[in-house]
Amino acid sequence: MKQEIIRLEKISRKYIMGSEIIHALRSISLSIYKNEYVAFMGASGSGKSTLMNILGCLDTPSSGKYFLDNIDVSDMKDKELAAVRNIKIGFVFQTFNLLARASALENVALPLVYSGISKSERLKRAKAVLESVGLGERLYHKPNELSGGQRQRVAIARALVNNPSIILADEPTGNLDSKTSYEIMNLFDELHKKGNTIILVTHEEDIARYAHRIIRLKDGNVESDIENTNISVAHGQ
């Protein structure tokens, strides 16, 4: 039986900009299950970034309920959300978000600082996860000594180091060339095969095709939610 990891019940998010009310999300209800690989697609202004922020516990809905691993996080305060985020979710961003003066090893170990884990254990875990994404030879390199693809691998390793329930990737190939994009997407493929739940936010059709389920947003609503029968495989084929 499929295990529900995310449940949204009539989630809405509105912003007040002066005298204008902007409805970024309009009563969205959906479920995502453990070990699913889901892509959210939509044009700019469709609501996908707002939805990602809510899924990632970076924002809360104006109305509706959000259950993450059966925990209602809809009305949590910032401090509580941060604690849930640090345990449950690994983030991968388009811009990598790495500390420029820190080595790959230090960047990856950083989320563990907030978990009360000893420094030696933090570095041991960071080293293991960097090796798992093919960067065992680059532990002490700083971001400016790495290629774009290597920097994104460091970011993925950092997302994995806490062994989160969900990997949330926001336009993870947006700053990469085609060849490197395919390498990174093949890495996500491997992570999915190992049992990770992956949620991808993208506006690129060829990147969305790696996911097994594609949810399209338009004007804050779910426009379509379909199983992907045209899954891309290794080397972007």
URGICOR-V319914 format. One line per field, one symbol per residue. phi: phi as a letter, one per 40 degrees, with the letter a starting at -180 (. if undefined). A space follows every 10 residues. Layout:
phi=???
This chain:
phi=.cbcbbbbbf cbabbbbgcb bbccbbfcba bbbdgcbbbc bicdgchccc ccccdcfcab ccagbbbbfg bcbdbccdcc ccccdcccbb bbbdcgfccc cbcdcccccd dcdccgcccc cdcccccccc ccbgbdcbdb ccdcbbcdcc cccccccccc ccfccbbbbb fcbcbbcdcc dccccccddc cccchccbbb babcdccccc ccabbbbafg bccaabcccb ccbdggc
